[in-house]
Amino acid sequence: MPSRSVVASFPAAAAAALAVAVAAAPIVAFALALRARRRILPTIPRPDGWLPVFGHGLLFLGGNDAAVASFEKFAWELGPLYVVELGAGNQVLCVADAELIMQLMRRRHTETSPSSSFKASLESLNFGHNIALVEDYDDWKGLRRIIEPPFTPSNMKKMAPFILRAAKNLGSEFDKIAEMQASEIAAHPRPGEFTGTTAVDLGPILKKATFDTMMMYAFDLDHNQYSKKLSLEDVDRAISGTLGRIRSIFKLYRFYLTAEDRQTQTAAQRVRETSFKIIEEARQRVEAGGASEIREHSVLDNFIKSQSLEEQKIAKLSVDSLADNVFALLFAGYDTTASTFNNILRVLAKYPDVQEHIHAEAISVLKAGWEEGIDSASGEAANMSFDPKTLPYIHAFIKEVNRLYPLSAVNRMNTKTDVNLGGHLIPAGTPLLLISRVAALRASALSDGFVFRPERWLEMENNKELREAESKTIMSFGGGARICPGRHAAIAQLVVFTAATAARFKVSFLDVPPHLELSRPFLQRPIKFEKRVQK
């Protein structure tokens, strides 16, 4: 048996060893960082501000918007290619050149792949089994052939009544906000009486509108059907948690789960379990229908039917894979469209002359009045979202919003093999950040490219070469073989929601105390709705 003195020395020795390890960790990390810094991409410029252990990570703190602003700032200062180090030795190549970005997008699956952070974040929530939108595997083309038919422009016309209904419901919510704001402002007219209650968070309202349409054209479920099965709150929690994990520079969730992380895990599990039930009901519906070929009806039905069609040569999917593709569609579909329309409302408020032009065009199409146009769901009102000739200015406006205020100005991927990019040999496994807005503005041939002017797209109508060249600088929906399959659905909703809102409401920024106005970019400022008087 050891003596007391030896036993007593164990805690002291352990403490000493721990102290040495803690002291040595930064030195080891520093050495590794210096070694990696010398070894990878040595000829590509880097911003100042590098620190041991952290690399450039401290330059990108302050939230997602602040990080994007920093990435774009360095892109303008350092050129089309630069490197940042996010943590010890974690070097990331930032690409801010349109041709190079399109080269990377066209070579997805062969030379590049989705961000490892994206995949790891999905897998941390037990998603990530053969997802057609993000996964790279042999049969991704087969899965895309199942996803794309319901989103073609011709098939999307069948969804016009559902999009119009969602727009009508959205208008009812804006009515309530306008009445509340008018009442509050009348009761508290002096700045010193500001209560903050007039500043409404539009996120949940917009997400419900886009979620309703998403559930219909992806899963053939209306609000009354899906609300009994799938909680929008759970979906939103799972998606926002996934985005948070993707965007975080330091992946702390891998080592410790906060209360918010645990809520995300629970919500994701409920979404997954509900997906299994929806899949089983769809399977029974498809089998009862007895159809022998893929029907262009809903994405989920197409997934189910593909499993029984030998001639389609589509890989068999497990229930896990089906459930994860359901989640991926929700991830890619409703949240991004809602957030883009949130931006659109701010852009309308910032450019009142543009808003008046949109109002005039919307009213000219909806001659009998907006309510009648929605209820009848026929004629020009029903088809206005699918033909640019019907609402040309609003379609041009949506393009201009996506050009200057894209929802995602920075996107991630990884190199799968060694890639020659801009004369540099980029090693396999290098993380990439695509600085798409800066790249688009650099590639533009326009002399007033920094100016928001929807008319430019109408002026290009007779200049096919210029129009096609400028259209390629809009990267909101990606590019190449992996371009977003649901882009037509997103544009249809954005056009209808914009027309509906501008027809009935005047949108402006809400008056707030100076500290709130100065501390928020205009895309985050609260919106005021005023009902327009129908003439």
C-alpha positions, -999 to 999 in steps of 0.1 A, spaced: 0 0 0 15 34 -9 25 58 19 4 88 27 31 111 13 30 94 -21 -8 95 -22 -9 131 -13 16 139 -41 -7 126 -68 -31 156 -69 -2 180 -68 15 161 -97 -17 161 -117 -22 198 -111 14 205 -122 9 184 -154 -23 202 -162 -6 235 -157 22 225 -180 -3 213 -206 -23 245 -205 8 266 -208 21 245 -237 -11 245 -256 -9 280 -271 28 274 -279 20 242 -298 -10 258 -315 13 288 -325 39 264 -339 13 245 -359 -2 277 -372 32 290 -383 40 257 -400 6 255 -418 10 292 -427 42 285 -445 30 253 -461 -4 262 -477 -11 290 -503 20 311 -495 17 334 -525 -19 345 -519 -24 378 -499 -37 378 -463 -52 406 -443 -33 421 -413 -44 412 -378 -32 376 -375 -29 363 -339 -15 330 -326 -43 304 -319 -70 327 -332 -56 335 -366 -78 362 -382 -109 348 -363 -112 379 -340 -117 401 -371 -150 384 -379 -167 386 -345 -199 406 -341 -225 384 -358 -231 372 -393 -237 407 -409 -205 420 -394 -185 390 -406 -199 393 -442 -190 430 -442 -154 422 -431 -151 395 -458 -163 419 -485 -140 447 -472 -110 424 -476 -122 413 -510 -121 449 -522 -88 456 -506 -69 424 -514 -83 414 -547 -101 384 -562 -82 358 -541 -71 361 -505 -66 338 -475 -79 341 -439 -70 319 -410 -99 310 -388 -82 294 -359 -48 277 -356 -38 266 -391 -73 266 -405 -67 285 -437 -96 294 -459 -94 306 -494 -118 335 -502 -128 339 -539 -142 371 -551 -141 367 -589 -173 357 -609 -155 335 -635 -136 316 -608 -168 311 -587 -187 298 -618 -157 275 -625 -160 261 -590 -198 257 -592 -196 239 -626 -171 215 -611 -191 205 -581 -191 167 -575 -158 163 -595 -134 189 -580 -154 207 -553 -180 197 -527 -203 214 -502 -187 229 -471 -176 203 -446 -191 226 -420 -225 223 -437 -223 185 -437 -210 183 -402 -237 206 -389 -264 185 -405 -248 153 -392 -246 167 -357 -285 169 -358 -287 133 -372 -294 146 -408 -271 142 -438 -281 108 -454 -278 112 -493 -292 147 -495 -296 156 -531 -293 193 -526 -260 192 -506 -245 157 -508 -219 146 -533 -224 110 -543 -229 90 -575 -266 93 -579 -272 129 -571 -283 136 -607 -310 109 -604 -323 125 -572 -324 160 -588 -345 145 -616 -371 137 -590 -369 170 -572 -370 193 -603 -403 185 -621 -427 201 -595 -407 233 -597 -407 239 -635 -423 271 -646 -451 252 -664 -459 231 -634 -456 261 -610 -486 277 -627 -508 251 -610 -496 265 -577 -508 300 -585 -540 297 -563 -519 286 -533 -494 314 -537 -522 339 -541 -539 325 -510 -507 329 -490 -504 365 -502 -540 372 -491 -532 358 -456 -500 378 -455 -520 410 -464 -544 402 -435 -515 401 -411 -501 434 -425 -536 449 -420 -534 441 -383 -499 456 -380 -510 488 -398 -540 492 -375 -519 486 -344 -492 510 -355 -516 537 -364 -533 534 -330 -500 534 -311 -486 564 -330 -518 583 -325 -518 576 -287 -481 584 -284 -473 611 -309 -442 626 -290 -408 610 -295 -404 608 -257 -434 585 -255 -418 558 -277 -426 524 -263 -411 501 -290 -444 481 -294 -448 494 -329 -417 476 -341 -430 442 -351 -408 412 -358 -420 402 -393 -399 370 -395 -425 346 -381 -453 361 -402 -433 358 -435 -420 323 -426 -456 311 -421 -466 324 -456 -437 308 -474 -440 276 -453 -477 272 -463 -468 273 -500 -437 251 -495 -457 224 -479 -482 224 -507 -459 221 -537 -433 200 -520 -455 177 -499 -491 183 -511 -503 193 -476 -523 225 -469 -521 244 -436 -548 225 -418 -532 192 -427 -495 200 -419 -503 220 -387 -516 188 -371 -484 170 -379 -454 194 -382 -447 223 -359 -434 254 -377 -416 264 -345 -398 230 -345 -387 234 -381 -376 270 -375 -356 260 -344 -339 231 -362 -331 253 -393 -319 283 -373 -298 260 -351 -282 244 -382 -274 278 -397 -259 289 -364 -236 259 -364 -226 264 -401 -218 301 -396 -199 297 -363 -162 302 -366 -154 282 -334 -175 250 -334 -181 249 -296 -212 226 -300 -188 197 -308 -176 199 -272 -204 214 -251 -241 217 -257 -257 249 -244 -294 251 -235 -301 265 -270 -281 236 -286 -302 211 -267 -334 228 -278 -322 226 -314 -314 189 -310 -349 182 -295 -367 202 -323 -346 184 -350 -356 150 -336 -393 159 -336 -390 171 -372 -373 139 -382 -399 117 -364 -428 137 -381 -410 133 -414 -412 95 -411 -450 98 -406 -454 121 -436 -433 97 -457 -454 67 -447 -487 85 -455 -473 96 -489 -462 60 -496 -497 47 -488 -512 75 -510 -490 67 -539 -497 29 -536 -534 35 -535 -532 57 -567 -516 28 -586 -497 52 -609 -469 36 -630 -448 67 -637 -435 98 -618 -463 123 -616 -453 160 -616 -473 167 -584 -452 169 -553 -416 163 -545 -423 137 -519 -447 117 -541 -420 117 -568 -395 104 -542 -418 76 -532 -427 67 -568 -391 66 -579 -385 37 -556 -407 14 -576 -396 24 -611 -368 1 -622 -365 19 -656 -357 52 -639 -324 37 -626 -326 58 -595 -308 45 -564 -330 31 -537 -333 55 -507 -337 45 -471 -363 60 -450 -335 80 -433 -325 94 -467 -361 103 -476 -365 121 -442 -333 140 -446 -342 151 -481 -376 164 -467 -356 184 -442 -332 197 -469 -362 210 -489 -375 228 -459 -341 241 -452 -335 254 -487 -371 265 -494 -391 284 -470 -366 302 -447 -346 317 -476 -376 330 -494 -391 345 -462 -357 362 -454 -354 375 -490 -389 391 -488 -380 406 -454 -351 423 -473 -375 434 -501 -397 452 -476 -367 472 -464 -356 480 -500 -392 492 -508 -389 515 -477 -355 528 -487 -365 536 -523 -400 552 -522 -399 562 -559 -393 526 -569 -421 515 -545 -446 539 -562 -437 525 -596 -443 490 -583 -476 501 -568 -488 515 -601 -479 484 -620 -495 461 -595 -527 481 -595 -528 482 -633 -527 444 -634 -553 439 -606 -579 461 -623 -608 447 -603 -590 451 -570 -566 429 -552 -591 410 -531 -612 400 -561 -580 390 -580 -570 366 -553 -604 351 -547 -610 344 -583 -574 331 -589 -580 335 -626 -569 357 -655 -538 379 -652 -540 378 -614 -535 341 -613 -506 341 -638 -489 373 -630 -460 356 -611 -450 334 -640 -447 357 -670 -423 386 -668 -443 404 -695 -472 408 -671 -453 425 -643 -420 435 -660 -410 462 -635 -416 440 -605 -396 411 -621 -368 437 -628 -370 448 -592 -366 413 -578 -335 409 -600 -320 441 -588 -326 431 -551 -309 398 -557 -280 417 -575 -273 442 -547 -288 428 -516 -285 390 -520 -296 369 -490 -263 351 -490 -234 372 -500 -209 346 -489 -211 308 -496 -189 279 -486 -175 248 -503 -144 226 -502 -120 214 -528 -121 176 -533 -90 174 -555 -61 197 -563 -76 226 -583 -59 252 -605 -76 285 -597 -65 317 -611 -30 304 -617 -27 290 -582 -26 253 -574 -52 249 -545 -46 217 -525 -74 192 -520 -94 197 -488 -90 235 -488 -121 253 -474 -134 280 -498 -155 311 -492 -172 325 -523 -177 363 -519 -204 364 -545 -217 400 -542 -182 415 -546 -176 391 -575 -208 401 -592 -201 438 -589 -166 433 -602 -178 414 -632 -205 439 -641 -200 460 -672 -224 487 -658 -210 521 -651 -235 526 -622 -232 491 -608 -234 503 -571 -267 521 -578 -300 504 -571 -319 509 -604 -344 482 -615 -349 500 -648 -315 487 -660 -330 453 -667 -358 467 -688 -333 488 -708 -313 456 -715 -343 439 -731 -331 446 -766 -294 439 -758 -294 401 -754 -256 398 -750 -255 424 -722 -286 410 -705 -273 375 -704 -239 386 -692 -254 407 -663 -278 379 -654 -249 356 -648 -236 380 -621 -267 372 -600 -256 342 -579 -285 340 -554 -295 306 -567 -260 292 -573 -250 280 -607 -239 251 -628 -254 217 -625 -263 223 -589 -283 255 -595 -312 257 -570 -341 235 -584 -367 256 -565 -356 290 -579 -388 294 -600 -410 287 -569 -390 313 -549 -393 340 -576 -430 333 -581 -437 339 -544 -415 370 -542 -432 386 -572 -467 379 -559 -459 390 -524 -443 422 -536 -472 430 -559 -498 423 -532 -480 443 -506 -473 474 -528 -508 473 -541 -524 477 -507 -498 493 -484 -473 520 -483 -441 507 -467 -417 530 -448 -392 529 -420 -407 533 -385 -394 563 -366 -372 550 -338 -347 565 -313 -314 575 -329 -294 548 -312 -316 521 -328 -313 538 -362 -276 542 -361 -268 507 -347 -288 488 -373 -282 484 -411 -312 495 -431 -320 458 -438 -327 454 -400 -347 485 -394 -384 481 -383 -411 486 -410 -442 507 -409 -473 497 -429 -499 522 -439 -531 512 -458 -535 528 -492 -568 542 -502 -582 523 -532 -590 547 -560 
